[in-house]
Amino acid sequence: MHAFLVSAVAFIVLVGIMVVVHEAGHFIVAKLCGVRVEAFSIGFGPRLFGFVWGETDYKVCLLPLGGFVKMTGENPEQNLEVPGTPVVVQAYDKLPGQNQANGSNHSGGIDDPGSFLAHPRWQRMLIGLAGPVANFILAGVLMVFYYAVFNEVPAIEVKIPSVEWVVPDSPAAQAGIQPGDQILRFDAFKKPDWDQIDAQSRLNANQIIPVTVQRGSQTLELNLRVPASARTDTFDITDEGLLPQEYYGPIKVADVAPGLPAEQAGLRAGDAIEAVDGHPFHTVSSLLFYMQEGQGKPINLTVLRNGQTLSLTGHPTKLDTGFKLGFTVAPVPFRNQPLPFGQAMAKSNQFFDQNAFIIFEVLERLFTHKVNISQLQGPVGIARMAGEAAEIKGWQPKFTLAAEISINLGILNLLPFPILDGGMIMFLVIESFMKRDINVLLKERIYQAAFLLLLVFFAFIMFSDVTKLPMFNHIKP
């Protein structure tokens, strides 16, 4: 019950912020263009409370799953007396045919100077773009603030880039790099950090570069062939076979899923995994790579429990994306290391680029059937993530989740699909080329059909979300 309440409150707050910012974008640009705004609503359905200021009804409605800005002249039923006039239905804003006016007697036609329709198409496009752009700005502001004020990093960082694990048969393994090596030079960089190693790899795709490593008392000169994939946006240094040691200390277990290999091996919450098959892993990502290479092969765990060292045998099992044991890792202690404003801006831009690319890749994979639609997260899934982020110690999960959702919301709203902002912009672009308006009745039918498709899609995502709840799924990730 506690988890449900936390998730519900976190979801309402998160969605509320996203909606207010998105609709504020439409609202501000509409006002600047001289369009009359009759209502600014958070939520749908019956009005709960609010106030009227000027010609606008600012209100909160019953269903907290979106919001809308109601502009004079944007609804089709207001404009049927003017043949050929365009209509607009904002993304997540309202149902086709739903009348949300606040009692205004304005005609909404092209002769009304405050009407949406009375303004040139380029202004209407700006109003449509303003919502998604506001979401992008919000994501940028959130991440700049996070990096400039918090920027949480591990409390005990590994200063010299050390290799925790090398993937067998990878470019790093072929170069002779071994677990435990410290990278003293990577191409032109002496004493590089992992960001510099990543950047230099991207500049040398499919090239051989010199690498100097410290192995015990030996200094070795090696040659690494950077994979051709380094020229792609999805490249990561793990593609070279390098798994960084990010911090010191063992992998600490926070929770063990019942019925899975971790519990069957005797692993308990509070245990510290000091080594796996003799390898001193410090991060769970390296352990996952190691188990994936073993393809279910039994592993020996050296575990520290209450001052005693135990030897346990685990049998990794294929769970969702790979071989796992089924335990939750305890969060690593962190400290704040705020960045200068310029670096915070650069990190924020990098965050935006990475997340924008991910959503475009997901959309591409959906259309090419490489990703199942059931893998998408809907409101229930987002609520669960919001609840988890709210309870995790630290600011990083909270800021990144909010920024990711804001970026996704902005991009999805720009898709050229009717009833989304991008669909409205698409119609305006078409009308600009045609030099006349599309028939309002035809456009209304298109919006109604698009709404039905979106409703079916939303229902499927909701059903998929519910089936992923723990009561329906006994396998813990």
FIGU-648265 format. One line per field, with one value per residue (C-alpha): residue number from 1; residue in three letters; x, y, z. Coordinates in pm, whole numbers, always signed. Layout:
BEGIN
seq <- (NUM; ...)
type <- (ALA; ...)
east <- (X; ...)
north <- (Y; ...)
up <- (Z; ...)
// end
This chain:
BEGIN
seq <- (1; 2; 3; 4; 5; 6; 7; 8; 9; 10; 11; 12; 13; 14; 15; 16; 17; 18; 19; 20; 21; 22; 23; 24; 25; 26; 27; 28; 29; 30; 31; 32; 33; 34; 35; 36; 37; 38; 39; 40; 41; 42; 43; 44; 45; 46; 47; 48; 49; 50; 51; 52; 53; 54; 55; 56; 57; 58; 59; 60; 61; 62; 63; 64; 65; 66; 67; 68; 69; 70; 71; 72; 73; 74; 75; 76; 77; 78; 79; 80; 81; 82; 83; 84; 85; 86; 87; 88; 89; 90; 91; 92; 93; 94; 95; 96; 97; 98; 99; 100; 101; 102; 103; 104; 105; 106; 107; 108; 109; 110; 111; 112; 113; 114; 115; 116; 117; 118; 119; 120; 121; 122; 123; 124; 125; 126; 127; 128; 129; 130; 131; 132; 133; 134; 135; 136; 137; 138; 139; 140; 141; 142; 143; 144; 145; 146; 147; 148; 149; 150; 151; 152; 153; 154; 155; 156; 157; 158; 159; 160; 161; 162; 163; 164; 165; 166; 167; 168; 169; 170; 171; 172; 173; 174; 175; 176; 177; 178; 179; 180; 181; 182; 183; 184; 185; 186; 187; 188; 189; 190; 191; 192; 193; 194; 195; 196; 197; 198; 199; 200; 201; 202; 203; 204; 205; 206; 207; 208; 209; 210; 211; 212; 213; 214; 215; 216; 217; 218; 219; 220; 221; 222; 223; 224; 225; 226; 227; 228; 229; 230; 231; 232; 233; 234; 235; 236; 237; 238; 239; 240; 241; 242; 243; 244; 245; 246; 247; 248; 249; 250; 251; 252; 253; 254; 255; 256; 257; 258; 259; 260; 261; 262; 263; 264; 265; 266; 267; 268; 269; 270; 271; 272; 273; 274; 275; 276; 277; 278; 279; 280; 281; 282; 283; 284; 285; 286; 287; 288; 289; 290; 291; 292; 293; 294; 295; 296; 297; 298; 299; 300; 301; 302; 303; 304; 305; 306; 307; 308; 309; 310; 311; 312; 313; 314; 315; 316; 317; 318; 319; 320; 321; 322; 323; 324; 325; 326; 327; 328; 329; 330; 331; 332; 333; 334; 335; 336; 337; 338; 339; 340; 341; 342; 343; 344; 345; 346; 347; 348; 349; 350; 351; 352; 353; 354; 355; 356; 357; 358; 359; 360; 361; 362; 363; 364; 365; 366; 367; 368; 369; 370; 371; 372; 373; 374; 375; 376; 377; 378; 379; 380; 381; 382; 383; 384; 385; 386; 387; 388; 389; 390; 391; 392; 393; 394; 395; 396; 397; 398; 399; 400; 401; 402; 403; 404; 405; 406; 407; 408; 409; 410; 411; 412; 413; 414; 415; 416; 417; 418; 419; 420; 421; 422; 423; 424; 425; 426; 427; 428; 429; 430; 431; 432; 433; 434; 435; 436; 437; 438; 439; 440; 441; 442; 443; 444; 445; 446; 447; 448; 449; 450; 451; 452; 453; 454; 455; 456; 457; 458; 459; 460; 461; 462; 463; 464; 465; 466; 467; 468; 469; 470; 471; 472; 473; 474; 475; 476; 477)
type <- (MET; HIS; ALA; PHE; LEU; VAL; SER; ALA; VAL; ALA; PHE; ILE; VAL; LEU; VAL; GLY; ILE; MET; VAL; VAL; VAL; HIS; GLU; ALA; GLY; HIS; PHE; ILE; VAL; ALA; LYS; LEU; CYS; GLY; VAL; ARG; VAL; GLU; ALA; PHE; SER; ILE; GLY; PHE; GLY; PRO; ARG; LEU; PHE; GLY; PHE; VAL; TRP; GLY; GLU; THR; ASP; TYR; LYS; VAL; CYS; LEU; LEU; PRO; LEU; GLY; GLY; PHE; VAL; LYS; MET; THR; GLY; GLU; ASN; PRO; GLU; GLN; ASN; LEU; GLU; VAL; PRO; GLY; THR; PRO; VAL; VAL; VAL; GLN; ALA; TYR; ASP; LYS; LEU; PRO; GLY; GLN; ASN; GLN; ALA; ASN; GLY; SER; ASN; HIS; SER; GLY; GLY; ILE; ASP; ASP; PRO; GLY; SER; PHE; LEU; ALA; HIS; PRO; ARG; TRP; GLN; ARG; MET; LEU; ILE; GLY; LEU; ALA; GLY; PRO; VAL; ALA; ASN; PHE; ILE; LEU; ALA; GLY; VAL; LEU; MET; VAL; PHE; TYR; TYR; ALA; VAL; PHE; ASN; GLU; VAL; PRO; ALA; ILE; GLU; VAL; LYS; ILE; PRO; SER; VAL; GLU; TRP; VAL; VAL; PRO; ASP; SER; PRO; ALA; ALA; GLN; ALA; GLY; ILE; GLN; PRO; GLY; ASP; GLN; ILE; LEU; ARG; PHE; ASP; ALA; PHE; LYS; LYS; PRO; ASP; TRP; ASP; GLN; ILE; ASP; ALA; GLN; SER; ARG; LEU; ASN; ALA; ASN; GLN; ILE; ILE; PRO; VAL; THR; VAL; GLN; ARG; GLY; SER; GLN; THR; LEU; GLU; LEU; ASN; LEU; ARG; VAL; PRO; ALA; SER; ALA; ARG; THR; ASP; THR; PHE; ASP; ILE; THR; ASP; GLU; GLY; LEU; LEU; PRO; GLN; GLU; TYR; TYR; GLY; PRO; ILE; LYS; VAL; ALA; ASP; VAL; ALA; PRO; GLY; LEU; PRO; ALA; GLU; GLN; ALA; GLY; LEU; ARG; ALA; GLY; ASP; ALA; ILE; GLU; ALA; VAL; ASP; GLY; HIS; PRO; PHE; HIS; THR; VAL; SER; SER; LEU; LEU; PHE; TYR; MET; GLN; GLU; GLY; GLN; GLY; LYS; PRO; ILE; ASN; LEU; THR; VAL; LEU; ARG; ASN; GLY; GLN; THR; LEU; SER; LEU; THR; GLY; HIS; PRO; THR; LYS; LEU; ASP; THR; GLY; PHE; LYS; LEU; GLY; PHE; THR; VAL; ALA; PRO; VAL; PRO; PHE; ARG; ASN; GLN; PRO; LEU; PRO; PHE; GLY; GLN; ALA; MET; ALA; LYS; SER; ASN; GLN; PHE; PHE; ASP; GLN; ASN; ALA; PHE; ILE; ILE; PHE; GLU; VAL; LEU; GLU; ARG; LEU; PHE; THR; HIS; LYS; VAL; ASN; ILE; SER; GLN; LEU; GLN; GLY; PRO; VAL; GLY; ILE; ALA; ARG; MET; ALA; GLY; GLU; ALA; ALA; GLU; ILE; LYS; GLY; TRP; GLN; PRO; LYS; PHE; THR; LEU; ALA; ALA; GLU; ILE; SER; ILE; ASN; LEU; GLY; ILE; LEU; ASN; LEU; LEU; PRO; PHE; PRO; ILE; LEU; ASP; GLY; GLY; MET; ILE; MET; PHE; LEU; VAL; ILE; GLU; SER; PHE; MET; LYS; ARG; ASP; ILE; ASN; VAL; LEU; LEU; LYS; GLU; ARG; ILE; TYR; GLN; ALA; ALA; PHE; LEU; LEU; LEU; LEU; VAL; PHE; PHE; ALA; PHE; ILE; MET; PHE; SER; ASP; VAL; THR; LYS; LEU; PRO; MET; PHE; ASN; HIS; ILE; LYS; PRO)
east <- (+0; +288; +451; +119; +65; +422; +389; +51; +165; +495; +312; +57; +330; +551; +273; +137; +470; +505; +151; +180; +506; +381; +56; +231; +435; +118; -40; +247; +298; -79; -98; +205; +35; -289; -496; -771; -721; -1051; -922; -596; -667; -465; -649; -968; -1331; -1532; -1383; -1265; -1146; -980; -1022; -1105; -860; -939; -1082; -912; -1044; -747; -870; -786; -1005; -1079; -864; -489; -370; -300; -431; -525; -524; -858; -820; -1109; -1182; -976; -1259; -1422; -1779; -1710; -1609; -1845; -2022; -1698; -1625; -1266; -1134; -865; -893; -646; -660; -353; -168; -304; -524; -886; -1122; -1247; -1581; -1547; -1659; -1437; -1523; -1591; -1907; -1747; -1976; -1695; -1771; -1429; -1452; -1194; -1360; -1287; -940; -889; -965; -698; -816; -772; -396; -148; -39; +316; +184; -36; +269; +463; +180; +189; +568; +569; +446; +718; +985; +878; +932; +1280; +1364; +1238; +1460; +1760; +1696; +1649; +1976; +2179; +2050; +2133; +2488; +2556; +2412; +2443; +2623; +2636; +2945; +3071; +3212; +3534; +3625; +3897; +4129; +4333; +4111; +4130; +3989; +3755; +3676; +3766; +3509; +3668; +3746; +3674; +3912; +4049; +4116; +4287; +4506; +4625; +4447; +4365; +4142; +4323; +4523; +4549; +4539; +4825; +4794; +4523; +4634; +4736; +4593; +4818; +4641; +4303; +3963; +3692; +3516; +3838; +3886; +3532; +3578; +3914; +3770; +3493; +3754; +3948; +3681; +3834; +4186; +4472; +4578; +4857; +4758; +4994; +4888; +5030; +5011; +5159; +5519; +5518; +5446; +5323; +5281; +4980; +4787; +4408; +4196; +3890; +3576; +3399; +3090; +3273; +3147; +2782; +2585; +2513; +2882; +2998; +3345; +3199; +3185; +3565; +3538; +3642; +3445; +3560; +3621; +3419; +3478; +3633; +3473; +3260; +2913; +2666; +2332; +2025; +1752; +1716; +1421; +1241; +1270; +1552; +1916; +2047; +1817; +1880; +2256; +2209; +2271; +2111; +2040; +2343; +2596; +2901; +3019; +3397; +3480; +3319; +3524; +3821; +3761; +3719; +3418; +3317; +3021; +2716; +2750; +3079; +2921; +2633; +2878; +3065; +2748; +2633; +2960; +2912; +2560; +2431; +2753; +2766; +2971; +3147; +3068; +3308; +3077; +3148; +2868; +2894; +3274; +3283; +3390; +3158; +3179; +2846; +2759; +2514; +2342; +2258; +1923; +1801; +1575; +1437; +1747; +2019; +2157; +2104; +2099; +1801; +1920; +1907; +2231; +2268; +2324; +2683; +2769; +2798; +2904; +2817; +3065; +2895; +3024; +3093; +2801; +2971; +3043; +2692; +2552; +2772; +2667; +2302; +2333; +2498; +2213; +1957; +2131; +2156; +1793; +1658; +1850; +1716; +1351; +1405; +1579; +1287; +1038; +1245; +1263; +887; +817; +1069; +928; +1261; +1094; +762; +504; +444; +793; +679; +591; +251; +107; +126; +488; +580; +409; +616; +938; +838; +770; +1102; +1289; +1114; +1230; +1588; +1837; +1987; +1870; +2006; +1717; +1456; +1608; +1698; +1353; +1176; +1409; +1374; +994; +995; +1217; +1004; +683; +821; +942; +623; +411; +607; +525; +315; +7; -336; -438; -70; +102; +307; -13; -151; +176; +171; -178; -72; +233; +12; -234; +52; +159; -203; -263; -606; -754; -841; -1216; -1309; -1544; -1271; -1025; -1275; -1318; -941; -910; -1186; -1022; -682; -833; -983; -644; -474; -739; -681; -306; -343; -570; -317; -30; -238; -318; +49; +145; -95; +28; +381; +279; +435; +100; +98; +470; +670; +1006; +1192; +1433)
north <- (+0; +236; +173; +238; +570; +685; +588; +758; +1085; +1086; +1021; +1299; +1548; +1446; +1447; +1771; +1946; +1809; +1917; +2265; +2329; +2184; +2379; +2691; +2682; +2684; +2944; +3195; +3188; +3205; +3515; +3672; +3616; +3774; +3454; +3449; +3166; +3063; +2788; +2659; +2320; +2062; +1733; +1636; +1593; +1780; +2101; +2061; +2413; +2714; +3084; +3314; +3591; +3810; +3590; +3270; +3005; +2852; +2521; +2174; +1890; +1542; +1316; +1397; +1236; +1544; +1892; +2141; +2503; +2603; +2874; +3050; +2901; +2582; +2327; +2199; +2244; +2615; +2655; +2445; +2759; +2867; +2615; +2506; +2650; +2451; +2297; +2210; +1943; +1949; +1635; +1489; +1797; +1704; +1458; +1531; +1701; +1781; +2136; +2288; +2652; +2849; +3011; +3254; +3409; +3475; +3342; +3187; +3254; +3417; +3758; +3739; +3898; +3686; +3361; +3102; +3090; +3464; +3437; +3345; +2982; +3054; +3185; +2877; +2658; +2846; +2787; +2415; +2397; +2588; +2296; +2046; +2319; +2402; +2036; +2043; +2362; +2206; +1900; +2123; +2344; +2040; +1877; +2200; +2263; +1904; +1914; +2265; +2211; +1836; +1616; +1312; +1094; +785; +878; +687; +715; +528; +810; +620; +444; +78; -213; -428; -684; -752; -924; -1236; -1210; -835; -574; -504; -875; -908; -610; -791; -573; -769; -715; -503; -305; +69; +284; +535; +658; +622; +746; +1110; +1137; +1082; +992; +993; +957; +731; +1021; +1101; +733; +723; +1046; +939; +603; +778; +982; +669; +430; +124; +257; +110; +333; +295; +218; +216; +11; -51; -419; -469; -350; -369; -92; -239; -77; -226; -158; -147; -162; +52; -114; +45; +90; +378; +609; +544; +729; +403; +330; +262; +167; -172; -230; -239; -498; -259; -265; +25; -8; +288; +253; +33; -225; -536; -562; -523; -705; -502; -758; -1114; -1217; -1528; -1845; -1721; -1842; -1587; -1722; -2081; -2021; -1895; -1527; -1289; -918; -749; -985; -842; -1027; -992; -1213; -1428; -1727; -1548; -1221; -918; -747; -407; -319; -523; -426; -619; -916; -913; -916; -1203; -1411; -1337; -1477; -1789; -1846; -2004; -2172; -2213; -1948; -1948; -1650; -1541; -1367; -1170; -1206; -1071; -1086; -1443; -1542; -1792; -1977; -2008; -2155; -1968; -2088; -1781; -1805; -1627; -1348; -1089; -940; -1180; -1421; -1303; -1426; -1223; -977; -601; -409; -169; +190; +309; +588; +919; +1278; +1603; +1743; +2045; +2143; +2494; +2633; +2576; +2210; +2167; +2298; +2060; +1760; +1862; +1881; +1538; +1399; +1548; +1408; +1059; +1042; +1197; +937; +655; +742; +774; +435; +284; +425; +291; -52; -49; +11; -257; -504; -530; -410; -539; -273; -444; -332; +32; +195; +353; +552; +256; +184; +552; +569; +274; +436; +768; +593; +410; +731; +911; +651; +611; +819; +1107; +1354; +1188; +939; +1210; +1468; +1220; +1055; +1392; +1511; +1185; +1199; +1565; +1492; +1194; +1395; +1672; +1435; +1225; +1539; +1640; +1318; +1393; +1211; +1378; +1510; +1552; +1889; +1749; +1648; +2000; +2140; +1885; +1997; +2362; +2286; +2100; +2389; +2632; +2438; +2403; +2774; +2684; +2519; +2151; +2095; +2110; +1809; +1593; +1705; +1635; +1276; +1230; +1353; +1119; +817; +915; +950; +599; +457; +642; +519; +155; +204; +360; +77; -184; -6; +18; -355; -436; -212; -388; -735; -629; -559; -790; -960; -1088; -1143; -1357; -1296; -1000; -825)
up <- (+0; +84; -256; -432; -254; -323; -691; -725; -565; -755; -1084; -1029; -936; -1229; -1489; -1341; -1395; -1749; -1841; -1691; -1875; -2205; -2199; -2074; -2394; -2605; -2377; -2379; -2756; -2817; -2597; -2769; -3105; -2982; -2972; -2709; -2456; -2296; -2066; -1923; -1769; -1578; -1624; -1806; -1712; -1449; -1311; -950; -875; -1033; -1099; -1388; -1469; -1768; -2042; -1925; -1689; -1503; -1363; -1233; -1354; -1220; -1440; -1394; -1718; -1925; -1982; -2248; -2358; -2510; -2774; -2939; -3280; -3256; -3218; -3538; -3412; -3368; -3731; -3941; -4061; -4231; -4510; -4544; -4217; -4034; -3687; -3415; -3146; -2922; -2817; -2493; -2474; -2540; -2700; -3053; -3035; -2662; -2586; -2321; -2360; -2046; -2164; -2407; -2666; -2913; -3262; -3316; -3690; -3915; -3859; -3485; -3430; -3116; -3296; -3362; -3724; -3777; -3743; -4017; -4047; -3936; -3604; -3561; -3630; -3362; -3116; -3199; -3165; -2836; -2623; -2725; -2717; -2361; -2269; -2423; -2233; -1910; -1960; -2026; -1723; -1497; -1602; -1598; -1246; -1142; -1278; -1148; -799; -727; -984; -758; -808; -621; -282; -354; -720; -903; -1013; -1274; -1532; -1436; -1635; -1427; -1695; -2058; -2279; -2438; -2812; -2806; -2959; -2607; -2547; -2887; -2800; -2487; -2229; -1913; -1606; -1347; -1604; -1546; -1861; -1847; -2207; -2468; -2809; -2753; -2400; -2102; -1775; -1953; -1792; -1935; -2109; -2297; -2383; -2522; -2720; -2863; -2965; -3158; -3347; -3447; -3570; -3741; -3665; -3459; -3170; -2909; -2550; -2251; -1948; -1603; -1501; -1159; -1183; -1566; -1814; -2144; -2487; -2669; -2989; -2990; -3306; -3243; -3386; -3681; -3462; -3288; -3560; -3460; -3193; -3008; -2949; -2595; -2468; -2375; -2753; -2736; -2460; -2183; -1857; -1632; -1262; -1139; -765; -500; -277; -333; -488; -200; -207; -107; -177; -310; -529; -401; -608; -830; -851; -596; -324; -430; -398; -42; -114; +140; +172; +327; +168; -7; -319; -312; -611; -881; -996; -842; -1029; -797; -954; -814; -1039; -1131; -1500; -1520; -1344; -1595; -1888; -1724; -1673; -2026; -2162; -1949; -2092; -1770; -1660; -1276; -1097; -761; -539; -264; -17; +300; +557; +912; +900; +766; +414; +242; -88; -272; -611; -835; -1151; -1366; -1541; -1855; -1726; -1971; -2141; -2026; -1770; -1412; -1053; -934; -669; -624; -578; -286; -400; -402; -154; -337; -285; -458; -709; -874; -1216; -1349; -1547; -1885; -1808; -1668; -1997; -2196; -1982; -2016; -2396; -2399; -2188; -2429; -2737; -2589; -2480; -2800; -3002; -2786; -2847; -3223; -3218; -3025; -3277; -3567; -3403; -3342; -3711; -3815; -3558; -3373; -3051; -2921; -2842; -2507; -2400; -2389; -2058; -2006; -1714; -1473; -1567; -1541; -1200; -1079; -1201; -1043; -712; -722; -807; -521; -269; -394; -202; -397; -662; -975; -1032; -979; -1215; -1489; -1492; -1510; -1789; -1985; -1970; -2071; -2373; -2474; -2438; -2657; -2930; -2933; -2962; -3272; -3458; -3770; -3638; -3626; -3280; -3189; -3219; -3507; -3686; -3661; -3793; -4077; -4182; -4173; -4390; -4640; -4647; -4704; -5014; -5130; -5060; -4926; -4619; -4599; -4565; -4197; -4217; -4370; -4106; -3829; -3956; -3968; -3610; -3493; -3660; -3518; -3173; -3190; -3293; -3009; -2766; -2871; -2843; -2499; -2380; -2498; -2321; -2003; -2019; -2080; -1786; -1550; -1650; -1554; -1195; -933; -862; -1221; -1261; -1022; -1191; -1044; -1282)
// end
